[in-house]
Amino acid sequence: MKTCPQPLDDASLDHDLQQSAMLKLADHFHSLATGASQVPLQSLASHLRSQIDDPRVLDYHDRLIAGAGPLFSHFLASVPYILEELSRVGVALTRLAQASDRPAGRTFSLFEVDAFDGSNGRALAGHSQGLIHSFTSSPNRANRIAFERHADPTLSRFYPQSFFKVSPALLQSPEYRQFGQGFDFIYEMAAFQFYTRDRDRQIAHIQQFLKPGGLAFFLEKLNHPDPQEYLRRERIKDEVFKTRYFSEAEILWKRQQMLEQMQNGQVTLAELVAALSARFKHVHLLWSSSNFCEFVASDDQEQIERFLALLGPVVQPAGFCFEGPRLGAMSPPPGSAGGTADV
């Protein structure tokens, strides 16, 4: 059985949070979340829509865009083809829940880790017709405005604090009691990098809320051992994708003002795989785009295989997938403290 690091007391936790990029950049995130700056210049509808053959993925795509608040819209316009990827994963999770051998009336649950205004969780709840309920944390209070504008409160809940403030006691409170038994699915939405590089503590904190056999997803922007390769991937993201949605001046401003703070919390692919392998028996790389990668991890290999069997094809130009040869089951780096990840 894996152990969790000892929780920090409230004063220590508050001090650490105040030192994090997540809160140091709070004013900027507030500006994005209220639509005061960095608003995409055109519709976020996928220019690869004609390549999506599955009508359910198209439905998810449309729900995601229709319910997106300003900060999540900015995110979709900043991470190449994450819109298409979230849509294919959301449909696969819905199909996985529908295909499960479950008692009548049983629902499933998703914990979105610091996931903006809960756009993806709300899309999943709606697409699954209430079969999956969502719980979203976010320390950016402005995200609650967009959440409450679009959310069905019987299906989705919002907690206006850092994921580190989520506790078993909180999930037993009247407002969140429906999640008191934990979550079937957890999705970290590129959140860890805004705190520290301590992936073991971060992963351990959210893992305690995952039900046995559950699936945990990790979307991360990763450092690269070769700084020049990191910058090359950044240039392709900025010059080939982001220019669809932002001016050159906006892209340059963000690079100068934000990315240093963000990069301080990023880890390499090998470091993340080692941290995940120390906590989960099975780790699988699902998707790669520029410097972003998406993983699924679980102690239940059969559940991962069921999910993968329901996962449709990636919709993305090949030139953005830099980790293509590594897609699939991952092993921890030699000599790491990792556990028994897949080979």
C-alpha positions in Angstrom: 0.0 0.0 0.0 1.4 3.4 -1.0 1.7 6.0 1.7 0.8 9.7 1.5 3.2 12.4 2.7 2.2 13.9 5.9 -0.2 16.8 5.3 1.0 20.3 6.0 -0.8 22.2 8.7 -3.0 25.1 7.5 -0.4 27.8 8.2 2.4 26.0 6.4 0.1 25.1 3.5 -1.1 28.7 3.1 2.5 30.0 3.2 3.5 27.5 0.5 0.5 28.4 -1.7 1.3 32.1 -1.4 4.8 31.4 -2.8 3.5 29.4 -5.8 3.1 30.7 -9.3 -0.5 29.8 -9.1 -1.1 32.6 -6.6 1.8 34.9 -7.7 0.1 35.0 -11.1 -3.4 35.5 -9.6 -3.9 38.9 -11.1 -3.1 37.7 -14.6 -5.3 34.7 -14.2 -8.1 36.9 -13.0 -7.7 39.1 -16.1 -7.9 36.0 -18.3 -10.8 34.5 -16.4 -12.9 37.7 -16.7 -12.0 38.1 -20.4 -10.2 41.3 -19.9 -7.1 40.2 -21.8 -5.7 37.5 -24.2 -9.1 36.7 -25.7 -8.9 34.4 -28.7 -9.3 36.3 -32.0 -11.5 33.8 -33.7 -13.8 30.8 -33.0 -12.2 27.9 -31.2 -14.1 25.3 -33.4 -11.6 22.8 -34.6 -10.2 23.5 -38.1 -9.8 19.6 -38.2 -13.5 19.1 -37.6 -13.9 17.3 -41.0 -11.4 14.7 -39.7 -13.7 13.7 -36.8 -15.9 10.9 -38.0 -17.5 10.0 -34.6 -20.7 12.0 -34.0 -20.3 11.6 -30.3 -16.9 13.3 -30.4 -18.4 16.1 -32.4 -21.2 16.5 -29.7 -18.6 16.6 -27.0 -16.5 19.1 -29.0 -19.6 21.4 -29.4 -20.5 21.1 -25.7 -16.9 22.0 -24.7 -16.8 25.2 -26.7 -20.4 26.3 -25.9 -19.7 26.1 -22.1 -16.2 27.4 -22.1 -15.5 30.4 -19.9 -12.8 33.0 -20.9 -9.8 31.3 -19.1 -10.6 27.9 -20.5 -11.1 29.4 -23.9 -7.6 30.9 -23.6 -6.3 27.4 -22.6 -7.9 25.8 -25.6 -6.3 28.4 -27.9 -2.9 27.9 -26.2 -2.4 24.2 -26.2 -2.4 22.7 -29.7 -5.2 20.3 -30.3 -6.2 19.8 -26.6 -9.8 20.5 -27.7 -9.8 17.5 -29.9 -8.0 15.4 -27.3 -10.3 16.2 -24.4 -13.3 15.4 -26.7 -12.0 11.9 -27.5 -11.1 11.1 -23.9 -14.5 12.4 -22.6 -16.4 10.2 -25.1 -14.2 7.2 -24.1 -15.0 7.8 -20.4 -18.7 8.1 -21.1 -18.6 4.8 -23.0 -16.5 3.2 -20.3 -19.1 4.2 -17.7 -22.0 3.0 -19.9 -20.4 -0.4 -20.5 -19.6 -1.0 -16.8 -21.5 -3.7 -14.9 -23.1 -1.3 -12.4 -26.2 -1.4 -10.2 -29.2 0.5 -11.4 -28.9 4.2 -10.6 -25.2 4.2 -9.9 -23.3 7.2 -11.2 -19.6 7.9 -11.7 -17.5 10.8 -10.6 -14.7 13.0 -12.0 -12.3 15.2 -9.9 -10.9 17.9 -12.1 -7.7 19.2 -10.4 -7.5 23.0 -10.6 -9.3 22.9 -14.0 -10.3 26.5 -14.6 -14.1 26.9 -14.7 -14.9 23.2 -14.9 -15.7 23.4 -18.6 -14.5 19.9 -19.4 -16.2 18.3 -16.3 -19.4 20.1 -17.2 -19.1 18.9 -20.8 -18.6 15.3 -19.6 -21.5 15.5 -17.2 -23.8 16.7 -20.0 -22.5 14.4 -22.7 -22.9 11.4 -20.4 -26.5 12.6 -19.6 -25.7 12.7 -15.9 -24.0 9.3 -15.7 -20.8 11.1 -14.7 -20.8 13.9 -12.1 -18.0 16.4 -11.8 -16.1 18.2 -9.0 -13.7 21.0 -10.0 -11.3 22.8 -7.8 -9.7 26.2 -8.7 -8.1 28.9 -6.6 -9.1 31.5 -9.1 -12.4 32.8 -7.8 -13.3 34.4 -11.1 -13.6 31.0 -12.6 -16.7 30.5 -10.4 -18.6 33.1 -12.4 -18.3 31.1 -15.7 -19.0 27.8 -13.8 -22.2 29.1 -12.3 -23.4 30.6 -15.6 -23.2 27.2 -17.3 -23.3 24.4 -14.7 -26.2 22.1 -13.8 -25.7 22.0 -10.0 -27.2 18.6 -9.8 -24.4 17.2 -11.9 -21.4 19.5 -11.3 -19.8 21.2 -8.3 -17.1 23.8 -7.9 -14.7 24.3 -5.0 -13.0 27.8 -5.1 -9.7 26.7 -3.6 -6.4 25.0 -4.6 -6.6 21.2 -4.9 -4.3 21.0 -1.9 -7.3 22.3 0.2 -9.4 19.4 -0.9 -9.6 16.9 2.0 -11.7 13.8 3.0 -13.5 16.1 5.5 -14.5 18.5 2.8 -15.9 15.7 0.7 -18.1 14.7 3.6 -19.6 18.2 4.0 -23.2 18.7 2.8 -22.2 20.6 -0.3 -19.9 17.9 -1.7 -21.1 14.7 0.1 -22.0 13.0 -3.2 -18.2 12.7 -3.7 -17.6 11.4 -0.2 -16.7 7.9 -1.4 -14.0 9.2 -3.8 -13.7 9.5 -7.5 -13.8 7.0 -10.4 -11.7 9.4 -12.5 -9.3 12.2 -11.7 -7.9 14.6 -14.3 -5.0 17.0 -13.6 -5.4 19.9 -16.0 -1.8 21.1 -16.3 -2.1 22.4 -12.7 1.0 20.9 -10.9 3.5 23.0 -12.7 2.0 26.2 -11.1 3.0 24.9 -7.6 6.4 23.1 -7.4 8.3 20.2 -8.9 7.3 18.0 -6.1 5.2 15.6 -8.1 5.3 12.8 -5.5 3.5 15.0 -2.9 1.1 16.4 -5.6 0.2 12.9 -7.0 -0.1 11.4 -3.5 -2.5 14.1 -2.4 -5.0 13.5 -5.3 -4.4 9.7 -5.3 -6.0 9.4 -1.9 -9.3 10.4 -3.5 -9.2 7.8 -6.3 -11.4 4.8 -5.9 -9.9 1.3 -6.3 -9.5 0.6 -9.9 -10.0 4.2 -10.9 -8.2 6.0 -13.7 -6.1 9.1 -13.1 -5.1 11.4 -16.0 -2.2 13.8 -16.0 -1.9 16.6 -18.6 1.4 18.3 -18.2 3.7 20.7 -19.9 7.1 19.1 -19.6 10.7 20.3 -19.6 13.2 18.7 -21.9 16.8 17.7 -21.1 17.8 19.7 -24.2 16.9 23.3 -23.8 17.1 24.0 -27.5 14.6 21.1 -28.2 12.3 22.6 -25.7 12.5 26.0 -27.4 12.0 24.4 -30.8 8.8 22.8 -29.7 7.7 26.1 -28.2 8.3 27.9 -31.5 6.1 25.4 -33.4 3.3 25.8 -30.8 3.5 29.6 -30.9 4.2 30.2 -34.6 2.1 27.4 -36.2 -0.9 27.1 -33.8 -1.3 30.0 -31.5 -1.1 32.6 -34.3 -4.5 31.4 -35.2 -5.9 33.0 -32.0 -3.4 35.6 -30.7 -1.4 38.5 -32.1 2.4 38.2 -32.2 2.5 40.9 -29.5 0.2 38.9 -27.2 2.3 35.7 -27.7 5.5 37.6 -27.0 4.0 39.2 -23.9 2.9 35.9 -22.4 6.3 34.3 -23.2 8.1 37.1 -21.3 5.6 37.6 -18.4 4.4 34.1 -17.6 6.5 31.2 -18.9 9.5 31.7 -16.6 7.2 31.3 -13.6 5.4 28.3 -15.2 8.7 26.6 -16.3 10.0 26.8 -12.7 7.4 24.0 -11.8 7.8 21.8 -14.8 9.5 18.4 -14.8 10.9 16.2 -17.6 9.0 13.3 -19.0 11.4 10.9 -17.2 10.8 12.6 -13.9 7.1 12.5 -14.3 7.0 8.8 -15.3 9.2 8.0 -12.3 6.8 9.9 -9.9 3.7 8.2 -11.5 5.3 4.8 -11.4 6.1 5.2 -7.7 2.4 5.7 -7.1 0.7 3.5 -9.7 1.3 0.0 -11.1 0.5 1.0 -14.7 1.3 4.2 -16.6 0.4 4.9 -20.2 1.3 7.8 -22.4 -1.8 8.7 -24.4 -1.0 11.9 -26.3 1.7 14.4 -27.0 1.6 17.9 -28.5 4.5 20.3 -28.6 5.8 20.2 -25.0 2.6 18.8 -23.6 1.9 15.2 -22.7 -1.1 13.3 -21.4 -0.9 10.2 -19.3 -3.4 7.7 -17.8 -2.4 5.8 -14.6 -4.1 3.2 -12.5 -3.4 0.1 -10.4 -6.0 -1.8 -12.6 -4.5 -2.8 -15.9 -7.7 -4.3 -17.1 -9.5 -1.0 -16.6 -6.9 0.9 -18.6 -7.2 -1.7 -21.4 -11.0 -1.3 -21.4 -10.6 2.5 -21.6 -8.0 2.2 -24.4 -10.3 -0.1 -26.4 -13.0 2.6 -26.4 -10.6 5.5 -27.2 -10.9 6.8 -30.7 -8.1 8.0 -32.9 -6.0 11.1 -32.2 -7.1 14.1 -34.3 -4.0 16.2 -34.7 -1.3 17.0 -37.3 1.6 14.6 -37.0 4.1 17.5 -36.8 2.9 18.4 -33.3 3.4 15.0 -31.8 7.1 14.9 -30.7 6.8 11.9 -28.4 5.1 9.6 -30.9 7.5 6.7 -30.5 6.9 6.6 -26.7 3.1 6.5 -26.9 1.8 3.5 -25.0 2.8 1.8 -21.7 5.7 3.5 -19.9 8.5 2.1 -17.7 10.2 4.1 -15.0 13.7 5.3 -15.8 16.5 2.9 -14.8 17.6 3.5 -11.3 14.5 5.5 -10.4 12.4 4.8 -7.3 9.5 3.8 -9.6 7.3 0.8 -9.0 6.1 -1.8 -11.4 5.0 0.3 -14.3 4.2 -1.5 -17.6 7.1 -2.5 -19.9 
